[in-house]
Amino acid sequence: MAASLRLRGAVSGLRYWSRRQRPAAYSLAAEPEAPWTNELRSMASKTPVGFIGLGNMGNPMAKNLMKHGYPLIIYDVFPDACKEFQDAGEQVVSSPADVAEKADRIITMLPTSINAIEAYSGANGILKKVKKGSLLIDSSTIDPAVSKELAKEVEKMGAVFMDAPVSGGVGAARSGNLTFMVGGVEDEFAAAQELLGCMGSNVVYCGAVGTGQAAKICNNMLLAISMIGTAETMNLGIRLGLDPKLLAKILNMSSGRCWSSDTYNPVPGVMDGVPSANNYQGGFGATLMAKDLGLAQDSATSTKSPILLGSQAHQIYRMMCAKGYSKKDFSSVFQFLREEESF
């Protein structure tokens, strides 16, 4: 894997947050009686944070860091995505390497494994200018094997890598109620939690690097299966003459209740504030769901795990992408199934 990713790094040095060269304020923590200690510690914690990737999820996540008083060093491959942050006074730079040069805590939120590899180890990647002792948190959903390889290369540079993918969707990203699934050195968890807690209500330590990705892949496979099940159920009920709002109400007070039915219902007109109420715009794209299901399929193959429904869900989302649904929210599977009489 390492050879295929062409990742390189050769600088040794400080490896963990607990051994970082900290600001002088940290040495004052041993003197709580000093009246200015808490203020200095607060100032030290509000040093700039790098944020790379300002898409549907990254944008509101970065805004929540701003709300908690963190100055940001921003980069996105699409300059227009940075404009509102620049207008708000945040610093925008021209590459991930520039982010690493200016910040020793960086969060990346990117669509795919390839994007993450480029951001970290590309020609202008983070590893080109990363500082020893830096904490690098990747909240992308990518192949666990890629997370492990990136962690090795980051460690060679004397920095720390943690995978921390998220669950909860755009709504939770906006409200700061995401769930973070964190993998990495346990001693570094508290340092990561300080930042992740600004963006999420649940920050869960899962184990070594890659276990955060493993938890996320399992969650999204179940999410896809339950969304398809909800879509099929709602379609059947509507064709049997049931009012969709009434059917959703019954499901949500019965044993069939799930997140896809009570929080993210796929039927237009049943709920406000969800993609199905906006022609399936925004939210979590069908392309990304197909990608995550592909990761689940690869992991199932490597571990020899049977995922019959997961594999079927993968094929359904692949067909959706091939038939024009790639940019629609993944809940558009309801619309897809209604139009596909051949199923």
C-alpha positions as CSV (number, residue, x, y, z in Angstrom):
1,M,0.0,0.0,0.0
2,A,2.7,2.4,0.9
3,A,4.5,1.9,-2.4
4,S,1.3,2.4,-4.3
5,L,0.5,5.6,-2.6
6,R,4.1,6.8,-3.1
7,L,4.2,8.3,0.3
8,R,7.6,9.5,1.6
9,G,9.0,10.9,4.7
10,A,12.3,10.9,6.4
11,V,12.5,13.4,9.3
12,S,12.6,12.0,12.8
13,G,11.7,14.0,15.9
14,L,9.1,14.5,18.5
15,R,6.2,12.1,17.9
16,Y,3.4,12.9,20.3
17,W,1.5,15.8,21.7
18,S,2.7,14.9,25.2
19,R,6.3,15.6,24.0
20,R,5.6,18.7,22.0
21,Q,7.5,21.9,22.3
22,R,4.7,23.8,24.0
23,P,4.2,27.6,24.5
24,A,5.4,29.0,27.7
25,A,1.9,29.2,29.0
26,Y,1.8,25.4,29.4
27,S,4.7,25.5,31.8
28,L,2.6,27.9,34.0
29,A,-0.1,25.3,34.4
30,A,1.8,23.9,37.4
31,E,1.1,27.2,39.2
32,P,-2.7,27.4,39.4
33,E,-2.5,30.0,42.2
34,A,-1.3,32.6,39.7
35,P,-4.3,34.8,38.8
36,W,-3.3,35.1,35.1
37,T,-2.7,31.3,34.6
38,N,-6.2,30.5,33.3
39,E,-6.1,33.4,30.9
40,L,-2.8,32.4,29.4
41,R,-3.8,28.8,29.1
42,S,-7.0,30.0,27.2
43,M,-4.9,32.1,24.9
44,A,-2.5,29.2,24.2
45,S,-5.5,27.0,23.3
46,K,-6.8,29.5,20.8
47,T,-3.8,29.4,18.6
48,P,-4.7,29.1,14.9
49,V,-6.2,25.9,13.6
50,G,-5.7,24.8,10.0
51,F,-8.8,23.6,8.1
52,I,-8.6,21.9,4.7
53,G,-11.8,21.1,2.8
54,L,-14.8,23.4,2.9
55,G,-17.5,21.3,1.3
56,N,-21.0,20.5,2.6
57,M,-19.6,19.2,5.8
58,G,-16.3,21.1,6.2
59,N,-17.9,24.5,5.8
60,P,-20.2,24.3,8.9
61,M,-17.5,22.4,10.9
62,A,-15.0,25.2,10.3
63,K,-17.7,27.8,11.2
64,N,-18.2,26.1,14.6
65,L,-14.5,26.3,15.3
66,M,-14.8,30.1,14.6
67,K,-17.7,30.3,17.0
68,H,-15.5,28.9,19.7
69,G,-12.9,31.5,19.1
70,Y,-10.4,29.7,17.1
71,P,-8.6,31.7,14.3
72,L,-8.5,29.6,11.1
73,I,-5.9,29.0,8.4
74,I,-8.1,28.0,5.5
75,Y,-7.5,26.1,2.2
76,D,-9.8,24.5,-0.3
77,V,-9.1,23.4,-3.9
78,F,-12.0,25.6,-4.9
79,P,-11.1,29.2,-4.0
80,D,-14.8,30.3,-4.0
81,A,-15.4,28.0,-1.0
82,C,-13.0,30.2,1.0
83,K,-14.5,33.6,0.2
84,E,-17.0,33.8,3.1
85,F,-14.2,32.9,5.5
86,Q,-11.9,35.4,4.1
87,D,-14.6,38.0,4.3
88,A,-15.0,37.1,8.0
89,G,-11.3,37.8,8.6
90,E,-9.9,34.3,8.5
91,Q,-6.6,33.7,6.7
92,V,-6.8,31.9,3.3
93,V,-3.6,30.3,1.9
94,S,-2.8,28.7,-1.4
95,S,-1.9,25.1,-0.5
96,P,-2.1,22.5,2.2
97,A,1.7,23.0,2.7
98,D,1.0,26.6,3.5
99,V,-1.6,25.6,6.1
100,A,1.0,23.3,7.8
101,E,3.6,26.1,7.8
102,K,1.2,28.4,9.7
103,A,-0.7,26.0,12.0
104,D,0.4,23.1,14.2
105,R,-3.2,21.7,14.6
106,I,-4.9,20.8,11.3
107,I,-8.2,19.3,10.4
108,T,-8.9,17.8,7.0
109,M,-12.3,17.0,5.6
110,L,-12.1,15.6,2.1
111,P,-14.2,13.5,-0.2
112,T,-12.0,10.4,-1.0
113,S,-8.8,8.6,-0.3
114,I,-7.2,10.1,-3.3
115,N,-8.0,13.6,-2.1
116,A,-6.6,12.8,1.3
117,I,-3.4,11.4,-0.1
118,E,-2.9,14.5,-2.3
119,A,-3.6,16.8,0.6
120,Y,-1.0,15.1,2.8
121,S,1.7,13.8,0.5
122,G,1.2,15.7,-2.8
123,A,3.6,18.1,-4.3
124,N,2.2,20.9,-2.1
125,G,0.9,18.7,0.6
126,I,0.9,19.0,4.4
127,L,4.0,16.8,4.8
128,K,6.1,19.3,2.8
129,K,6.0,21.8,5.6
130,V,4.5,20.1,8.7
131,K,6.1,21.1,12.0
132,K,7.3,18.6,14.5
133,G,4.7,18.0,17.2
134,S,1.8,19.0,15.0
135,L,-1.5,17.3,15.5
136,L,-3.2,16.3,12.2
137,I,-6.8,15.1,12.3
138,D,-8.4,13.6,9.2
139,S,-12.2,13.7,9.3
140,S,-12.6,12.4,5.8
141,T,-14.2,9.0,5.3
142,I,-11.5,6.9,3.5
143,D,-10.0,3.5,3.3
144,P,-8.7,2.5,6.8
145,A,-5.5,1.2,5.1
146,V,-4.9,4.7,3.7
147,S,-5.3,6.2,7.2
148,K,-2.7,3.8,8.5
149,E,-0.2,4.6,5.8
150,L,-0.7,8.3,6.2
151,A,-0.2,7.9,10.0
152,K,3.2,6.2,9.4
153,E,4.4,8.9,7.1
154,V,3.2,11.7,9.5
155,E,5.0,9.9,12.4
156,K,8.2,10.0,10.4
157,M,7.9,13.7,10.3
158,G,7.6,13.9,14.0
159,A,3.9,14.8,14.0
160,V,0.7,12.9,15.1
161,F,-2.0,11.7,12.8
162,M,-5.5,10.7,14.0
163,D,-8.5,9.5,11.9
164,A,-11.8,11.1,13.1
165,P,-14.6,10.6,10.5
166,V,-18.0,11.9,11.4
167,S,-21.7,10.9,11.4
168,G,-24.8,13.1,11.6
169,G,-25.0,14.7,8.3
170,V,-25.1,18.4,7.3
171,G,-27.7,19.3,9.9
172,A,-25.5,18.0,12.8
173,A,-22.5,19.7,11.3
174,R,-24.4,23.0,11.3
175,S,-25.6,22.6,14.9
176,G,-22.3,21.3,16.2
177,N,-23.8,17.9,17.1
178,L,-21.7,15.5,15.0
179,T,-20.4,12.2,16.3
180,F,-16.7,11.8,15.8
181,M,-15.2,8.3,15.7
182,V,-11.5,8.7,16.6
183,G,-8.6,6.4,15.9
184,G,-5.0,7.0,17.0
185,V,-2.6,7.0,19.9
186,E,-4.8,7.2,23.1
187,D,-2.5,9.7,24.8
188,E,-3.4,12.2,22.1
189,F,-7.1,11.8,22.4
190,A,-7.6,14.6,24.8
191,A,-5.8,17.0,22.5
192,A,-8.0,16.0,19.6
193,Q,-11.1,16.1,21.7
194,E,-10.5,19.8,22.6
195,L,-11.1,20.7,18.9
196,L,-13.6,18.0,17.9
197,G,-15.8,18.9,20.9
198,C,-16.4,22.3,19.3
199,M,-18.0,20.6,16.3
200,G,-19.6,17.5,17.8
201,S,-21.6,16.4,20.9
202,N,-20.1,12.9,20.8
203,V,-16.4,12.3,20.5
204,V,-15.6,8.6,20.8
205,Y,-12.2,7.0,21.1
206,C,-12.3,3.8,19.0
207,G,-8.7,2.5,19.2
208,A,-5.6,2.6,17.0
209,V,-5.4,4.5,13.8
210,G,-7.9,3.2,11.3
211,T,-10.5,2.1,13.8
212,G,-12.3,5.4,13.4
213,Q,-12.7,4.7,9.7
214,A,-13.8,1.1,10.5
215,A,-16.6,2.4,12.7
216,K,-17.7,5.0,10.1
217,I,-17.7,2.4,7.3
218,C,-19.9,0.1,9.3
219,N,-22.2,2.9,10.3
220,N,-22.7,4.1,6.7
221,M,-23.3,0.6,5.4
222,L,-26.2,0.3,7.9
223,L,-27.4,3.8,7.1
224,A,-27.6,2.9,3.3
225,I,-29.4,-0.3,4.1
226,S,-31.9,1.4,6.4
227,M,-32.5,4.3,3.9
228,I,-33.3,1.8,1.1
229,G,-35.6,-0.1,3.5
230,T,-37.3,3.1,4.5
231,A,-37.7,4.2,0.8
232,E,-39.1,0.8,-0.2
233,T,-41.5,0.8,2.8
234,M,-42.8,4.3,2.1
235,N,-43.2,3.6,-1.6
236,L,-45.2,0.4,-0.8
237,G,-47.4,2.2,1.7
238,I,-48.2,5.0,-0.7
239,R,-49.1,2.6,-3.4
240,L,-51.4,0.8,-1.0
241,G,-53.2,4.1,-0.4
242,L,-51.6,5.3,2.8
243,D,-50.9,9.0,3.4
244,P,-47.1,9.3,3.6
245,K,-47.2,11.6,6.6
246,L,-49.5,9.2,8.4
247,L,-47.3,6.2,7.5
248,A,-44.2,8.0,8.7
249,K,-45.9,8.8,12.0
250,I,-46.9,5.2,12.5
251,L,-43.4,3.9,11.6
252,N,-41.9,6.4,14.0
253,M,-44.0,5.1,16.9
254,S,-43.5,1.5,16.0
255,S,-40.7,-1.0,15.8
256,G,-39.7,0.0,12.3
257,R,-38.5,3.4,13.5
258,C,-35.0,4.4,12.4
259,W,-32.9,7.6,11.7
260,S,-33.9,7.4,8.0
261,S,-37.6,7.5,8.9
262,D,-37.7,9.9,11.8
263,T,-34.9,12.4,11.1
264,Y,-34.1,12.2,7.4
265,N,-37.3,10.9,5.8
266,P,-36.8,10.4,2.0
267,V,-40.3,11.2,0.9
268,P,-40.9,14.8,-0.3
269,G,-43.5,16.6,1.9
270,V,-43.1,14.4,5.0
271,M,-40.5,16.5,6.8
272,D,-39.2,20.1,6.5
273,G,-35.5,20.9,6.5
274,V,-34.2,17.7,4.9
275,P,-33.0,17.2,1.3
276,S,-36.2,15.4,0.2
277,A,-38.0,18.8,0.9
278,N,-35.5,20.5,-1.5
279,N,-35.5,18.3,-4.5
280,Y,-32.7,16.2,-2.8
281,Q,-30.2,19.1,-3.0
282,G,-27.4,19.4,-0.4
283,G,-26.9,16.8,2.2
284,F,-24.8,13.6,1.6
285,G,-24.5,12.8,-2.1
286,A,-25.3,9.5,-3.6
287,T,-21.7,9.4,-5.1
288,L,-20.3,9.6,-1.6
289,M,-22.6,6.9,-0.3
290,A,-21.6,4.7,-3.2
291,K,-17.9,5.4,-2.4
292,D,-18.4,4.5,1.3
293,L,-20.2,1.3,0.4
294,G,-17.3,0.4,-1.9
295,L,-15.0,0.8,1.1
296,A,-17.3,-1.5,3.1
297,Q,-17.2,-4.0,0.2
298,D,-13.4,-3.9,0.1
299,S,-13.2,-4.4,3.8
300,A,-15.6,-7.2,3.8
301,T,-13.6,-8.9,1.0
302,S,-10.3,-8.6,3.0
303,T,-11.8,-9.9,6.2
304,K,-14.0,-12.5,4.5
305,S,-17.2,-11.0,6.0
306,P,-20.5,-11.7,4.4
307,I,-22.4,-8.5,3.7
308,L,-25.3,-9.6,1.5
309,L,-27.5,-6.5,2.1
310,G,-24.4,-4.2,2.1
311,S,-23.4,-5.5,-1.3
312,Q,-26.9,-5.1,-2.7
313,A,-27.0,-1.5,-1.3
314,H,-23.7,-0.8,-3.0
315,Q,-25.1,-1.9,-6.4
316,I,-28.2,0.2,-6.0
317,Y,-26.2,3.3,-5.3
318,R,-23.9,2.6,-8.2
319,M,-26.9,2.3,-10.5
320,M,-28.3,5.6,-9.1
321,C,-25.0,7.3,-9.9
322,A,-25.1,5.9,-13.5
323,K,-28.6,7.1,-14.0
324,G,-28.2,10.8,-13.0
325,Y,-28.5,10.8,-9.3
326,S,-24.9,11.2,-8.5
327,K,-25.3,14.8,-7.3
328,K,-28.5,14.3,-5.4
329,D,-28.7,13.4,-1.7
330,F,-28.5,9.7,-1.0
331,S,-32.2,9.8,0.2
332,S,-33.1,10.2,-3.4
333,V,-33.1,6.4,-3.5
334,F,-36.8,6.8,-2.8
335,Q,-37.3,8.7,-6.1
336,F,-35.0,6.2,-7.9
337,L,-37.0,3.2,-6.7
338,R,-40.3,4.8,-7.7
339,E,-39.1,5.3,-11.2
340,E,-37.5,1.9,-11.6
341,E,-40.5,-0.4,-12.2
342,S,-38.1,-3.2,-13.2
343,F,-37.1,-3.9,-9.6
